Amino acid sequence: MKDDDVGDIQRQTVRAHGLVFRPYDGKDNPNHGARTKQAVIHAITQNTYVLDVFNGVFSDVRDFSSAVGLASGTSYICNVGKTGKRELISLGTCANLAAKIIGGRDSITITAEMYEALPECLQGHFEKSEVVADVQTYRATGLRWSRNSGLAEELGVEWNEEKLKKETERHRDNLPLDQINISEATTLIDVSKLTERNCKRTEAVTFYADLDGFTRYVQEAETDDKVVSLIRQFHMIRSEFHSVAGTDYDGLVLQHRGDCILGIMHLPSGSGKHDIRCQDAVDLAIALQSSMEHVLNEHLADREDIHVAVGVDVGKVIVSRLGKQGERISICFGPEVTEAERLQMISAAKQIRIASEIYCQLDDENVTEEFTKRGSAYVATNLTFPKLDEKKEEKAAEEGCLGTSFENNRMQVTTKSAAIAAQPWQTSKPWLSE
């Protein structure tokens, strides 16, 4: 990325998010074609390196796959979070779209806008592919420098496979493999203490929560003042989601990917606490929906179409931090991490989509009744705690179990379950006292 002058935004578990922004100026400027060509050249380099160099050097590990998605447009780069916990993110349609259009092994997928800006020598390698998010895409498969030396020469690319192989071998031999330690997490993971030498493995529920509709507002913002307003609102939403996950529940937010957050719930620890973690994680997902619909939307001015979509799965994960001192980023690996992201990506606004294994652990009938089986997962729409409270009151009324009391000139409606100790969200969420 450094060699190709690509901005390194973030590692996203098994993905790298980069930005080609030079030469500057907008898409109507000739520089747009230069950026597009440079982005595709880098994509070819990435695939060629992983498949032809890295896999050869690390052949005893596994045969890694590689694919690239590219989309162009306006990006807003933000350094979000509190001091010491900041992370770089990119907001805008192009980042979201690039992730959505990634194809299979050894492929490069681009939008029609990028295809039209490419020189003919590159266009000839792409074929029209599927339409994603109403955008026509083009895809090249098997496009590598090792197979297309004539193209590399025409584009002025110097591909030295032997040099890269030796550099990669040197890097491999310098890795402190004998010092890497993976231990079970028995208490809440302290992300700041994680390194390659101190990784944590734990049974956990992984959740992804994405702001549906936020990207559209960012893309439609016509003035810098509107963008600033949106960024402020994003910080407000981010802070509330962190509060729900970390304060109301023992959840752990690990990473932001634009307007999407990745987190896990791994307490209580131990394999015998599987059902408790699953129930708590679903409650956390409901709490995120509740905060969005009943708290945050009241402070979003005229932006009424911002909602959240949540994907949740359960399984063993490894959590660590990679990079140099002062530039480390949190990562979370595991098949269920990838599946939770997929569940979120196919979910619409106001939906919670959970894996079947999580659904089977739920014992609250009021909650399970809200979920409908869709494929191998279960989906609930418009599920918030106030909605569940209304549902319980309706059931109690039908069964003759409702009670009332007066305090400070206010009537309070209760059910038999009201005597149960308050859940964490009941002490911190303002809608409960309204």
C-alpha positions in Angstrom: 0.0 0.0 0.0 2.8 2.4 0.8 4.6 1.6 -2.5 1.4 2.4 -4.5 0.6 5.6 -2.5 -2.6 4.0 -1.0 -4.0 5.4 2.2 -4.1 2.7 4.9 -7.4 3.3 6.7 -8.1 0.1 8.7 -7.7 -3.7 9.1 -11.1 -5.3 9.3 -10.3 -8.8 10.5 -9.6 -10.5 7.1 -9.9 -7.3 5.1 -7.8 -4.3 4.5 -9.5 -0.9 3.8 -7.5 1.5 1.7 -8.1 4.8 -0.1 -6.6 6.0 -3.3 -7.0 9.8 -3.2 -4.2 11.1 -5.3 -4.1 12.9 -7.7 -6.6 15.2 -6.1 -9.8 16.8 -7.5 -13.3 15.4 -8.3 -14.5 12.8 -10.7 -15.1 15.3 -13.5 -11.4 16.1 -13.4 -8.9 14.1 -15.5 -7.2 13.1 -12.3 -10.2 10.8 -11.6 -9.0 8.6 -14.4 -5.5 8.5 -12.9 -6.9 7.5 -9.5 -9.1 4.8 -11.1 -6.1 3.3 -13.0 -3.9 3.5 -9.9 -6.6 1.7 -7.8 -6.9 -1.1 -10.3 -3.1 -1.5 -10.6 -2.9 -1.8 -6.8 -5.7 -4.4 -6.8 -3.8 -6.5 -9.3 -0.7 -6.1 -7.1 -2.6 -7.2 -4.0 -4.0 -10.3 -5.6 -0.7 -11.2 -7.3 1.2 -10.8 -4.0 -1.2 -12.9 -1.9 -1.7 -15.7 -4.4 1.8 -15.9 -6.0 4.2 -14.7 -3.2 2.6 -15.0 0.2 1.0 -18.4 -0.4 4.3 -19.7 -1.6 6.2 -18.5 1.5 3.6 -19.6 4.0 2.6 -22.8 2.1 2.7 -24.8 5.4 -0.2 -22.6 6.8 -2.9 -22.8 4.2 -3.8 -21.6 0.7 -5.1 -18.1 1.2 -7.6 -16.5 -1.1 -7.6 -12.9 -2.3 -10.2 -10.6 -3.9 -10.7 -6.8 -4.2 -13.7 -4.6 -4.5 -13.3 -1.0 -5.8 -15.8 1.9 -5.8 -15.2 5.6 -6.3 -16.9 8.7 -4.7 -16.6 11.2 -1.9 -15.1 9.9 1.4 -15.0 11.6 4.7 -12.2 10.5 6.9 -12.7 10.7 10.7 -10.6 9.9 13.7 -13.4 8.8 16.0 -13.4 8.0 19.7 -11.9 9.3 22.9 -8.2 10.1 23.4 -6.3 6.9 23.5 -9.1 4.9 21.9 -9.4 6.6 18.6 -9.6 4.8 15.3 -9.6 6.0 11.7 -12.8 5.4 9.7 -14.1 6.4 6.3 -17.7 7.5 5.8 -19.4 7.6 2.4 -21.0 5.4 -0.2 -17.9 4.3 -1.9 -16.4 2.5 1.2 -19.7 0.6 1.8 -20.1 -0.3 -1.9 -16.6 -1.5 -2.3 -17.1 -4.0 0.5 -20.4 -5.2 -0.9 -19.1 -6.0 -4.4 -16.1 -8.1 -3.5 -16.2 -11.3 -5.5 -14.6 -14.7 -5.4 -11.0 -15.8 -5.3 -8.6 -14.0 -7.6 -11.1 -11.4 -8.7 -11.3 -7.6 -9.0 -14.7 -6.0 -9.0 -15.3 -2.4 -9.9 -18.3 -0.1 -10.5 -19.4 1.0 -14.0 -18.2 4.5 -13.2 -14.7 3.2 -12.6 -14.8 0.9 -15.6 -15.6 3.8 -17.9 -12.6 5.8 -16.6 -10.1 3.0 -17.2 -7.7 2.9 -20.2 -8.6 0.4 -22.9 -5.7 -1.9 -22.0 -7.4 -2.5 -18.6 -11.0 -2.4 -19.8 -10.4 -5.4 -22.0 -9.8 -7.6 -18.9 -13.2 -6.8 -17.3 -16.6 -8.2 -18.1 -20.0 -7.0 -17.1 -21.1 -8.6 -13.8 -24.1 -8.4 -11.4 -25.9 -5.3 -10.2 -25.3 -4.6 -6.6 -27.2 -1.9 -4.6 -28.5 -0.6 -8.0 -25.0 -0.2 -9.3 -23.7 -2.1 -12.3 -20.4 -3.8 -11.7 -17.6 -5.2 -13.9 -15.3 -8.1 -12.9 -11.9 -9.4 -13.9 -10.8 -12.8 -12.8 -7.2 -14.2 -12.8 -5.7 -10.8 -13.6 -2.1 -11.0 -12.2 1.2 -9.5 -13.2 2.7 -13.0 -13.3 0.3 -13.9 -16.1 0.2 -10.5 -17.8 3.7 -9.2 -18.1 2.8 -7.3 -21.3 0.1 -5.4 -19.4 2.6 -4.6 -16.6 5.1 -3.2 -19.1 2.4 -1.1 -20.9 1.3 0.4 -17.5 4.9 0.9 -16.3 4.6 -1.5 -13.4 7.8 -3.1 -12.2 6.9 -6.5 -10.7 9.8 -8.3 -9.1 8.5 -11.5 -7.6 11.8 -12.8 -6.4 12.5 -9.6 -4.5 9.1 -9.7 -2.8 9.5 -13.4 -2.0 12.9 -12.7 -0.2 11.4 -9.8 1.7 8.4 -11.9 2.8 10.7 -14.7 3.9 12.8 -12.3 5.9 9.6 -11.0 7.6 8.4 -14.5 8.3 11.7 -15.5 9.9 11.6 -12.4 12.1 8.2 -13.1 13.5 8.2 -14.0 17.2 6.3 -17.2 16.7 7.7 -18.8 19.8 6.6 -15.9 21.9 2.9 -15.7 20.7 0.6 -16.7 23.5 -3.1 -17.4 23.3 -5.0 -17.7 26.6 -8.6 -18.1 27.7 -10.4 -15.0 28.7 -12.0 -15.4 32.2 -12.6 -11.7 32.8 -13.7 -8.9 30.6 -10.9 -8.5 28.0 -8.8 -5.4 28.4 -8.2 -4.5 24.7 -5.4 -2.0 25.5 -3.2 -4.9 26.9 -3.6 -7.1 23.8 -0.6 -7.7 21.5 0.5 -10.6 19.2 2.2 -12.0 22.3 -1.0 -11.7 24.4 -4.0 -12.9 22.5 -7.3 -14.0 24.0 -9.5 -16.9 23.0 -13.0 -17.1 24.3 -16.5 -18.4 23.7 -18.4 -15.3 22.6 -21.5 -13.9 20.8 -20.4 -11.6 18.0 -22.6 -8.7 17.0 -22.5 -6.2 14.1 -24.7 -3.1 14.2 -24.9 -1.0 11.1 -26.6 2.5 10.8 -29.0 2.0 7.9 -29.6 5.3 6.1 -26.7 7.2 7.5 -24.5 6.8 4.5 -27.2 8.2 2.2 -27.3 11.4 4.3 -23.5 11.7 4.2 -23.5 11.3 0.4 -26.3 13.8 -0.1 -24.7 16.5 2.2 -24.3 19.6 0.0 -22.3 21.8 2.4 -19.4 21.4 4.9 -21.8 22.5 7.6 -24.1 19.7 6.9 -21.2 17.2 6.9 -20.0 18.6 10.3 -23.6 18.2 11.7 -23.7 14.6 10.5 -20.3 13.8 12.1 -21.5 15.3 15.4 -24.6 13.1 15.2 -22.4 10.1 14.4 -20.3 10.7 17.5 -23.5 10.9 19.5 -24.8 7.6 18.2 -21.4 6.0 18.6 -21.2 7.1 22.2 -24.7 5.8 23.0 -24.0 2.4 21.4 -20.8 2.1 23.4 -22.8 3.0 26.6 -25.4 0.3 25.8 -22.7 -2.4 25.0 -20.2 -1.5 27.7 -22.2 0.0 30.5 -25.7 -1.5 30.3 -24.2 -4.9 29.4 -20.8 -6.5 29.7 -20.3 -6.2 26.0 -17.0 -5.2 24.3 -17.0 -2.9 21.2 -13.9 -3.8 19.3 -13.9 -1.9 16.0 -15.8 0.6 13.9 -16.1 0.1 10.2 -17.5 3.4 9.0 -21.0 3.5 10.4 -21.0 -0.1 11.6 -19.7 -1.4 14.9 -18.2 -4.8 15.7 -18.4 -6.2 19.2 -18.6 -9.3 21.3 -20.2 -10.5 24.5 -18.0 -13.1 26.2 -19.2 -12.9 29.8 -20.0 -14.9 31.9 -17.0 -17.0 30.9 -17.0 -20.7 30.6 -18.5 -23.2 28.2 -21.4 -23.8 30.6 -22.7 -20.2 30.3 -23.6 -20.5 26.6 -27.3 -19.9 27.1 -26.8 -16.9 29.4 -24.4 -15.2 26.9 -26.9 -15.8 24.0 -29.8 -14.3 26.0 -27.7 -11.3 27.1 -26.5 -10.7 23.6 -30.1 -10.7 22.2 -31.0 -8.3 25.0 -28.1 -6.1 23.9 -29.3 -6.1 20.3 -32.8 -5.2 21.5 -31.3 -2.4 23.6 -29.4 -1.0 20.6 -32.7 -0.9 18.7 -34.4 0.7 21.7 -31.8 3.4 21.9 -31.9 4.1 18.2 -35.7 4.3 18.0 -36.7 5.8 21.3 -33.7 8.0 22.3 -31.4 8.9 19.4 -34.0 9.6 16.8 -35.3 12.4 19.0 -32.0 14.2 18.5 -31.5 13.6 14.8 -33.4 16.8 13.7 -35.1 16.1 10.4 -33.1 12.9 9.7 -35.9 10.4 10.3 -34.6 7.6 8.2 -31.6 6.5 10.3 -32.1 3.1 11.9 -30.0 0.2 12.9 -29.6 -3.4 11.6 -28.0 -6.0 13.8 -26.5 -9.4 13.0 -25.6 -11.8 15.8 -23.8 -15.2 15.9 -22.1 -17.3 18.5 -18.8 -19.3 18.6 -15.2 -19.3 19.6 -13.2 -16.2 18.7 -9.7 -15.0 19.0 -9.2 -11.3 20.0 -5.9 -9.4 19.6 -4.2 -6.2 18.5 -1.9 -6.0 15.5 0.6 -3.4 14.3 3.4 -1.4 15.6 3.4 0.3 19.0 1.1 3.4 18.9 -0.5 2.1 15.7 -2.2 -1.0 16.9 -5.7 -2.0 15.8 -8.1 -4.4 17.4 -9.1 -7.6 15.5 -11.4 -10.4 16.1 -11.2 -13.7 14.2 -13.5 -16.7 13.9 -16.0 -18.2 11.4 -18.9 -16.9 13.4 -17.5 -13.3 13.3 -17.7 -13.5 9.5 -21.2 -15.0 9.7 -22.4 -12.3 12.1 -21.3 -9.7 9.5 -23.1 -11.5 6.7 -26.3 -11.7 8.8 -26.1 -7.9 9.4 -25.4 -7.1 5.7 -28.5 -9.0 4.5 -30.7 -7.3 7.2 -32.9 -4.3 6.7 -33.4 -1.3 8.9 -34.9 -2.0 12.4 -34.1 -5.8 12.0 -32.2 -8.1 14.4 -31.0 -11.3 12.6 -29.6 -14.1 14.9 -28.1 -17.5 14.1 -30.3 -20.5 14.8 -28.0 -21.7 17.6 -28.7 -18.4 19.5 -32.5 -18.7 18.9 -32.5 -22.2 20.4 -30.9 -20.8 23.7 -33.7 -18.2 24.3 -36.2 -19.1 27.0 -38.3 -15.9 27.0 -41.4 -16.6 25.1 -42.2 -12.9 24.6 -38.9 -12.6 22.8 -38.9 -15.8 20.7 -42.4 -15.0 19.5 -41.0 -11.9 17.8 -38.5 -13.9 15.7 -39.4 -15.5 12.4 -37.3 -18.2 10.7 -35.6 -16.9 7.5 -33.3 -19.5 5.9 -30.9 -20.7 8.5 -31.4 -17.7 10.8 -34.2 -15.9 12.7 -35.3 -12.3 12.1 -37.2 -9.8 14.3 -38.3 -6.4 13.1 -39.1 -3.3 15.2 -38.2 -5.2 18.4 -37.5 -2.8 21.2 -38.0 -3.0 25.0 -40.9 -0.6 25.1 -42.6 -2.9 22.5 -41.9 -5.9 24.7 -43.3 -4.0 27.8 -46.5 -3.3 25.9 -46.8 -6.9 24.8 -46.4 -8.1 28.4 -49.0 -5.6 29.7 -51.5 -6.8 27.0 -50.9 -10.4 28.0 -51.2 -9.5 31.7 -54.5 -7.7 31.0 -55.9 -10.7 29.2 -54.9 -12.9 32.2 -56.2 -10.4 34.8 -52.7 -9.9 36.2 -52.4 -6.1 35.8 -52.0 -3.9 38.8 -51.9 -0.1 39.3 -50.4 2.2 41.9 -50.2 6.0 42.4 -47.1 7.9 43.3 -46.3 11.6 42.9 -49.6 12.1 41.2 -48.7 9.5 38.5 -50.3 6.2 37.9 -48.0 3.3 37.3 -49.1 0.1 35.6 -47.4 -3.1 36.7 -47.5 -6.8 36.1 -46.6 -9.7 38.4 -43.1 -9.6 36.9 -42.6 -6.0 38.0 -41.1 -7.2 41.3 -38.2 -8.8 39.5 -35.0 -6.8 39.9 -34.4 -4.2 37.1 -32.2 -5.2 34.2 -29.1 -3.0 33.5 -30.9 -1.0 30.8 -33.7 -0.2 33.2 -31.5 2.1 35.3 -29.9 4.1 32.5 -32.4 4.5 29.6 -34.6 7.6 29.7 -37.6 6.2 27.9 -38.4 4.1 31.0 -39.2 7.2 33.1 -41.2 9.0 30.4 
